[in-house]
Amino acid sequence: MGHTGMPAHQVQYIGPSLASRDITTADYRWLYDYLSTRPGYVNISHTVMPSYGNHTKYWDYVRRHWECGIVCQDGHATLAPVGYWYISDSDEIGIHCKYLTHVAPVLRWILKSHPGRRLLMNVAVRNYHHKRMARTHGGKRIQETYVWTATR
């Protein structure tokens, strides 16, 4: 069974043109290439591009411990990846898609699939799209987080 509660590799339909399927090791290169194209303002957990080796270790961990999936466009036919989603072991939602119009349907699907579960979404300060989307879908801002890093 995959972490989504579905048999591994089974497709779950998100909407008329989107689906989710389990992440496999064959997806790691696509995920890495996609990460390299994401604008820096959406990143919270890293400021530099990780090595491919660190990236694969991260996804090995995520696949074992978190709910996660590849978002596919035209889920009925091509299963072409257009993004990914996860729910961490701390109940934090992450949704990253090549097209902003895909993020809200994935969020609605996650919320509908987990009724009554307290879920969190950490959003980077300048990621105005995700902030607006979270508010539009009933999310309430509960904190601001500050970080200190070592100076040279």
C-alpha positions, 0 to 999 in steps of 0.5 A: 500500500502507498502512503495515500492508503491506496494500492501502490501506483493506483491513480486517484482523480483530483478533478477533470484533468488532474490526478495523483499517483504514488511517487516512485524512484523513477520520479526523482529526476523529474522532481529534481529538475522541477525543483531547479526551476521553482522561483526562490521566493517559494522556498522555505526549507532551503536557500541553495539547490541541494545535490542530487544525492541529498535530494534522493535521500530526502525523497526516500525519507518522504516516501517512507514517512509522509503521505505524498504523490505526483500530480499528473495532468490529464490523469485519464491518459498521459499521467504527465507530471506537473507537480507534487504534494505531501502531508508531513508527519507534522500535518504540514501540507506542501503543494508545488505545481508548474501551473498555479491553476493546479494548486487549488484543486489539489488543496481542495482534494487534500482537504476533502480526503482528510475531513476533520484533520488539523492540517497546516500550510507553511507559506513563504513570505513572498508567496502571495498566491499560496497565501491568498489560496489558503485564506480562500479555502478557509485557512486561518493565519496562526503565526509568523516564523522568524529564523536566524542563521549563522553570519560569517 
